[in-house]
C-alpha cells in the first residue's frame, strides 16, 4: 500500500518534524509483535538527522522502556495511555497522574454490578483479585520478542522479572487502603465477553463509543459532566449511585483498546496530554511533532500533532482524522512514513 496524503499542505522538509511519537501495538510492532529491521533502520536514520523518537503506548512502563531501548530511542517515553512519563535511559518514573482512589472505587463497583472483569495497573505491577489463565500471561505479552526465540517464560525470564502480577483479593478493600496504603493506580482495564457489552458499558459510564471527531477529540475521549435531561434511563432501570456521582463532575478518560476491552485513566489523561507535557520539557511546538497510530487511544495525539499519520490497518475513523495514511504494520508502515515525511 502506498502512502497517501490527506492534506496537500504536508511538506517533505528535512527537520520540519523534530519529535516522532509512535504507538506500539498495530503501529511500531508488526503482527508478530516485532520491530522489523526496516523500521529499526528508518528510526535510526531519523535520529541521525537530529530527530527525537518516543513511544506513546497503553502498555506497562517496563514494556515501553524495553522496546525503546532495543530501538535506541532518545526521548522520554509515554506509557499507560499517557498516565506516566518515564526516563528513556533508566525506565524510571519522571511524572505520573494516577486515578483518584474514589474514582477507582466507583469503577470497581460498576464492574461488580455488571459482571465485568477489571484489573488495575500500578507502575509495572498488575493488581488483580486472583491469578487466572488470562492475567498470569499478561507480562509475557509485554516482552521484546526475538523472532528466533519461542515465546515462553523460560526464554524471557529476565524481562518477565520487570512486570509483576499481584493477587490482592478484594479490589475495593485494596484501593481503599484499609489493610495497607494503596499504591498509585495509573490505569484500569475493563474486559467483557462481547463487543456489544463493552460498547454498552462505555455508554453507561457516560461516553458515546463512536468515531472520534477531529474538531472535538476531547468529547470522544473524556467522560464529561452530563446534564440530567441527557442521561435519562430506560423505564424500570435504576441508576447506580456511582453513575449519579459521575454525572455531577468529570471522572474518567475512557478509550476502547480492543473489541472486548476498554481502558480507564484519570480525567484529562491521554497520549496527547503526555505529549504536551513532554514537548514543554523539550521546547518543541505541536506543529513540529509527528505521531503515528492505529487505534482509538491514538486519536487525540494524531489530531493534535503537526503531522498525524494513521496506519493502513487503522479503522476508517482514525484514518479520517489523520493528515496522512501509511501502509499497515505488516508492511513496515512506520518505516515508509519516516522515509516519506521525516527524512
C-alpha positions as CSV (number, residue, x, y, z in Angstrom):
1,X,0.0,0.0,0.0
2,X,1.4,3.4,-1.0
3,X,1.3,6.3,1.4
4,X,-1.5,8.8,0.8
5,X,-1.6,12.4,1.9
6,X,-4.9,13.7,3.1
7,X,-3.7,17.3,3.4
8,X,-1.9,18.7,0.4
9,X,-0.1,21.1,2.8
10,X,2.1,18.4,4.2
11,X,5.7,19.4,3.3
12,X,8.6,17.0,2.9
13,X,11.2,19.2,4.5
14,X,14.2,17.9,6.4
15,X,14.0,19.0,10.1
16,X,10.4,20.1,9.9
17,X,9.3,17.4,12.5
18,X,11.7,17.3,15.5
19,X,9.8,14.7,17.5
20,X,8.3,11.4,16.4
21,X,5.8,9.7,18.7
22,X,5.0,6.1,17.9
23,X,2.2,3.9,19.2
24,X,3.3,0.3,19.8
25,X,0.7,-2.4,19.1
26,X,-0.6,-2.2,15.5
27,X,2.0,0.5,14.7
28,X,5.6,0.1,15.8
29,X,5.2,-3.6,16.2
30,X,4.3,-5.9,13.3
31,X,1.6,-8.6,13.7
32,X,4.2,-10.9,15.3
33,X,4.9,-8.1,17.9
34,X,8.3,-7.4,16.5
35,X,10.1,-4.2,15.4
36,X,11.2,-5.2,12.0
37,X,14.7,-4.4,10.6
38,X,13.3,-1.9,8.2
39,X,11.6,0.0,10.9
40,X,14.7,-0.1,13.1
41,X,16.8,1.3,10.3
42,X,14.5,4.2,9.5
43,X,14.2,5.2,13.2
44,X,18.0,5.3,13.4
45,X,18.2,7.3,10.2
46,X,15.8,9.9,11.6
47,X,17.7,10.1,14.9
48,X,21.0,10.5,13.0
49,X,19.4,13.6,11.3
50,X,18.7,15.0,14.8
51,X,15.2,13.8,15.4
52,X,13.9,12.7,18.8
53,X,11.8,9.5,19.0
54,X,9.4,8.4,21.7
55,X,6.8,5.7,22.3
56,X,3.3,6.6,23.3
57,X,1.6,3.4,24.4
58,X,-1.0,1.9,26.7
59,X,1.5,-0.7,27.8
60,X,3.4,-1.1,31.0
61,X,6.3,1.3,31.5
62,X,8.8,-1.6,31.5
63,X,7.5,-2.9,28.2
64,X,7.7,0.6,26.7
65,X,11.2,1.0,28.0
66,X,12.5,-2.4,26.8
67,X,11.2,-1.7,23.3
68,X,12.6,1.8,23.3
69,X,16.0,0.5,24.5
70,X,16.0,-2.1,21.7
71,X,15.5,0.7,19.2
72,X,17.9,3.1,21.0
73,X,15.3,5.8,21.2
74,X,16.4,9.2,22.5
75,X,13.4,10.9,24.2
76,X,11.4,10.4,27.4
77,X,8.7,7.7,27.0
78,X,4.9,7.6,27.5
79,X,3.2,4.6,28.9
80,X,-0.3,3.6,30.3
81,X,-2.1,5.9,27.8
82,X,-0.2,8.9,29.0
83,X,-0.6,8.4,32.7
84,X,3.2,8.1,33.1
85,X,6.3,9.6,31.5
86,X,9.4,7.7,32.1
87,X,13.1,8.2,31.6
88,X,14.4,6.7,28.4
89,X,17.8,5.8,29.9
90,X,16.7,4.1,33.1
91,X,13.0,3.4,32.7
92,X,12.3,5.3,35.9
93,X,9.2,7.4,36.6
94,X,9.5,11.1,35.6
95,X,5.9,12.1,36.0
96,X,2.6,10.4,36.7
97,X,-1.1,11.0,37.0
98,X,-2.8,8.2,38.9
99,X,-6.6,7.7,39.1
100,X,-8.1,9.1,42.3
101,X,-8.9,6.3,44.8
102,X,-12.5,7.5,44.9
103,X,-12.9,7.0,41.2
104,X,-11.3,3.6,41.2
105,X,-13.8,2.5,43.8
106,X,-16.7,3.8,41.7
107,X,-15.3,1.8,38.7
108,X,-14.9,-1.4,40.7
109,X,-18.4,-1.2,42.0
110,X,-19.7,-0.6,38.4
111,X,-17.7,-3.6,37.2
112,X,-19.1,-5.8,40.0
113,X,-22.7,-4.7,39.3
114,X,-22.4,-5.6,35.6
115,X,-20.3,-8.8,35.8
116,X,-17.2,-7.2,34.2
117,X,-13.6,-8.2,34.8
118,X,-11.4,-5.3,35.9
119,X,-7.6,-5.2,36.5
120,X,-5.6,-2.3,37.9
121,X,-2.2,-1.0,36.7
122,X,0.5,0.3,39.1
123,X,4.0,1.1,37.9
124,X,4.9,-2.3,36.4
125,X,2.5,-4.1,38.6
126,X,-0.8,-5.6,37.6
127,X,-3.2,-5.8,40.5
128,X,-6.0,-8.5,40.2
129,X,-8.4,-10.3,42.5
130,X,-6.8,-13.6,41.8
131,X,-4.4,-15.1,39.3
132,X,-6.1,-16.8,36.4
133,X,-5.0,-18.1,33.0
134,X,-5.5,-14.8,31.3
135,X,-3.8,-12.4,33.7
136,X,-0.9,-14.8,34.5
137,X,0.3,-14.4,30.9
138,X,-0.1,-10.6,30.8
139,X,3.6,-10.0,31.4
140,X,4.6,-12.3,28.6
141,X,2.6,-10.2,26.2
142,X,4.8,-7.2,27.1
143,X,8.3,-8.5,26.3
144,X,10.5,-7.6,23.4
145,X,10.0,-10.6,21.2
146,X,13.0,-12.2,19.4
147,X,12.0,-14.0,16.2
148,X,14.4,-16.8,17.0
149,X,13.1,-17.5,20.5
150,X,9.8,-19.2,21.3
151,X,7.6,-17.0,23.4
152,X,7.6,-18.8,26.8
153,X,8.6,-17.9,30.4
154,X,11.9,-19.6,30.3
155,X,13.2,-17.7,27.2
156,X,12.1,-14.3,28.5
157,X,12.7,-14.7,32.3
158,X,14.8,-11.6,32.6
159,X,12.2,-9.3,31.1
160,X,9.4,-11.0,32.9
161,X,11.0,-10.1,36.2
162,X,10.3,-6.5,35.5
163,X,6.5,-6.9,35.5
164,X,4.6,-8.5,38.3
165,X,1.0,-9.8,38.6
166,X,-0.2,-9.3,42.2
167,X,-3.3,-11.0,43.5
168,X,-4.8,-8.7,46.2
169,X,-8.2,-10.4,46.8
170,X,-10.9,-7.8,47.4
171,X,-10.1,-4.9,45.0
172,X,-12.3,-2.4,46.8
173,X,-10.5,-3.1,50.1
174,X,-7.2,-2.9,48.3
175,X,-7.7,0.5,46.8
176,X,-9.3,1.9,49.9
177,X,-6.1,1.3,51.8
178,X,-7.8,-0.4,54.7
179,X,-5.1,-3.0,55.4
180,X,-2.2,-1.1,54.0
181,X,-1.6,2.1,52.0
182,X,-2.7,1.6,48.4
183,X,-0.1,2.2,45.6
184,X,-0.8,4.7,42.8
185,X,-3.1,3.2,40.2
186,X,-2.4,4.7,36.8
187,X,-4.8,2.8,34.6
188,X,-7.6,0.2,34.8
189,X,-8.8,-2.2,32.1
190,X,-12.3,-3.4,31.9
191,X,-12.9,-6.7,29.9
192,X,-16.1,-8.2,28.8
193,X,-17.5,-11.2,26.9
194,X,-18.7,-9.3,23.8
195,X,-18.1,-6.1,21.8
196,X,-21.7,-5.1,22.3
197,X,-21.4,-5.3,26.1
198,X,-18.2,-3.3,26.0
199,X,-20.0,-0.6,24.0
200,X,-22.9,-0.6,26.4
201,X,-20.7,-0.4,29.5
202,X,-18.8,2.5,28.0
203,X,-22.1,4.2,27.2
204,X,-23.3,3.6,30.7
205,X,-20.1,5.1,32.1
206,X,-21.0,8.2,30.2
207,X,-19.2,8.0,26.9
208,X,-20.6,7.5,23.5
209,X,-18.4,5.0,21.8
210,X,-18.5,6.4,18.4
211,X,-15.8,7.5,15.9
212,X,-13.6,10.4,17.3
213,X,-14.2,13.7,15.6
214,X,-11.2,15.8,14.6
215,X,-12.8,19.1,15.6
216,X,-13.7,17.9,19.1
217,X,-11.5,14.9,20.1
218,X,-11.9,15.5,23.8
219,X,-15.6,14.9,23.6
220,X,-14.9,11.4,22.4
221,X,-12.2,10.5,24.9
222,X,-13.4,12.1,28.1
223,X,-16.3,11.4,30.5
224,X,-17.8,14.8,30.8
225,X,-20.3,16.2,33.3
226,X,-23.7,15.5,31.8
227,X,-27.0,17.3,32.2
228,X,-29.6,15.1,33.8
229,X,-32.0,15.5,30.9
230,X,-29.4,13.9,28.6
231,X,-28.9,11.0,30.9
232,X,-32.4,9.5,31.1
233,X,-32.5,5.8,32.0
234,X,-34.8,3.3,30.2
235,X,-38.1,2.7,32.1
236,X,-37.5,0.4,35.0
237,X,-33.7,0.7,35.0
238,X,-32.3,2.1,38.2
239,X,-29.2,4.3,38.0
240,X,-26.3,3.2,40.3
241,X,-25.1,5.7,42.9
242,X,-21.6,5.9,41.3
243,X,-23.1,6.9,37.9
244,X,-25.0,9.7,39.6
245,X,-21.8,11.0,41.1
246,X,-20.0,10.7,37.7
247,X,-22.7,12.8,36.0
248,X,-22.1,15.6,38.5
249,X,-18.4,16.1,37.8
250,X,-15.7,14.9,35.4
251,X,-14.5,11.4,36.3
252,X,-12.5,9.3,33.7
253,X,-10.8,9.2,30.4
254,X,-12.2,6.1,28.6
255,X,-10.6,4.6,25.5
256,X,-11.6,1.5,23.6
257,X,-8.4,-0.6,23.2
258,X,-9.9,-3.8,21.7
259,X,-13.2,-5.5,20.8
260,X,-13.5,-6.9,24.3
261,X,-12.0,-4.2,26.5
262,X,-11.5,-0.6,27.2
263,X,-9.1,1.4,29.3
264,X,-9.8,3.8,32.1
265,X,-7.5,6.7,33.1
266,X,-7.8,9.8,35.2
267,X,-9.9,12.5,33.6
268,X,-7.8,14.6,31.1
269,X,-5.1,11.9,30.8
270,X,-4.3,10.8,27.3
271,X,-1.3,10.3,25.0
272,X,-1.9,13.9,23.8
273,X,-1.7,15.3,27.3
274,X,1.6,13.4,28.0
275,X,3.0,14.6,24.6
276,X,2.1,18.2,25.5
277,X,4.0,17.8,28.8
278,X,6.9,16.2,27.1
279,X,7.0,18.9,24.4
280,X,7.1,21.7,27.0
281,X,10.1,20.0,28.5
282,X,11.8,19.7,25.1
283,X,10.7,23.1,23.9
284,X,9.1,21.6,20.8
285,X,5.8,23.0,19.5
286,X,3.0,20.6,18.4
287,X,3.5,21.7,14.8
288,X,6.9,20.0,14.9
289,X,5.6,16.7,16.2
290,X,4.8,13.7,14.0
291,X,2.6,11.0,15.6
292,X,1.8,7.6,14.2
293,X,-1.0,5.3,15.4
294,X,-3.8,3.0,14.6
295,X,-6.5,2.8,17.4
296,X,-8.9,4.9,19.4
297,X,-6.3,5.8,22.2
298,X,-4.2,7.4,19.4
299,X,-7.0,9.6,18.1
300,X,-6.3,12.8,20.1
301,X,-2.5,12.7,19.6
302,X,-3.0,12.3,15.8
303,X,-5.4,15.2,15.7
304,X,-3.1,17.4,17.9
305,X,0.3,16.8,16.3
306,X,1.6,18.7,13.3
307,X,1.6,15.5,11.3
308,X,-0.8,12.7,12.3
309,X,-0.2,9.5,10.4
310,X,-2.7,6.6,10.5
311,X,-1.5,3.1,9.9
312,X,-3.0,1.2,6.9
313,X,-4.5,-1.2,9.4
314,X,-6.3,1.5,11.3
315,X,-10.1,1.8,11.4
316,X,-11.7,4.3,9.0
317,X,-12.5,6.9,11.7
318,X,-8.8,7.0,12.7
319,X,-7.7,7.4,9.0
320,X,-10.2,10.2,8.6
321,X,-8.8,12.4,11.4
322,X,-5.1,11.8,10.3
323,X,-3.3,14.0,7.8
324,X,-1.7,11.0,6.1
325,X,-2.2,7.3,5.9
326,X,0.8,4.9,5.6
327,X,1.0,1.2,5.0
328,X,0.0,-1.4,7.5
329,X,2.1,-2.6,10.4
330,X,2.6,-5.8,8.4
331,X,4.1,-3.8,5.6
332,X,6.6,-1.6,7.5
333,X,4.2,1.3,7.6
334,X,6.3,3.2,10.2
335,X,9.4,2.9,8.1
336,X,7.6,4.2,5.0
337,X,6.1,7.2,6.9
338,X,9.6,8.1,8.1
339,X,11.0,7.9,4.6
340,X,8.2,9.9,3.1
341,X,7.8,12.7,5.6
342,X,10.8,12.9,8.0
343,X,14.0,12.3,6.0
